[in-house]
């Protein structure tokens, strides 16, 4: 079973070897917490976390 990994640059969560958000290959399986962004333009959470694209993000990436 494939494991979800988080991008160290933008915290986007993916199951592939390249981040679907920033195209980075700097991914880690060591992350905590999830936030789902559906409408980044109107989301206060997305604004606070500086997220501009909808998707699934980790709250803490190590």
N, C-alpha and C positions, 0 to 999 in steps of 0.2 A: 504494500500500500504506500502510495506517495505521501510525503509529509509536506505540510505547508511551511514555507520559509518567508522571511521578511527581508525587505531591502534595507540595507544599512543607511542609504542616502535619503530615501523618501518614506520609509516605513510601510510601503505597500506590501500586502500579503499575497503570495502567489504559490503555485505548485510547479511552475516551470523553472528553468535554469537562468532566465533573464527576466528582469522586472518589466511588467507590462505598462508601468507608469513612466519611469525615467530611462528605461532600457539599460540599466546597470546590471552587471553580473556579480556585484558584491552583496550576496545574500547570506542569511544565517538562519539556522533553525532555532536559535536562542532568542525568543521574544516573549513578551507578556502583554495581555490585555488586547481587546479588539474594539474598534470603533467602525461602524458602517456609515459611510457618507453617501447619501442619496441625492441631495441637492446642495452642492458646495457653495453656490452663490448666495443662498439664503440661510446657511447654517452658521450659527455662532461658534459651534465646536470646530467646524472646518476652518473658520476664520482664525480662531485661537491657535489651532495646530498648523496653520498655513498650508492647508490642503486645498487644491484647486480642481481636482478631478474626482468624480465619484468612484467608490470602491471600498474595499476592506483594508483597514490599516491597523498596524500594531501600535499600542500606546508606548511600549518601552522595547527598544532593540539593543542588545548587547553584543 
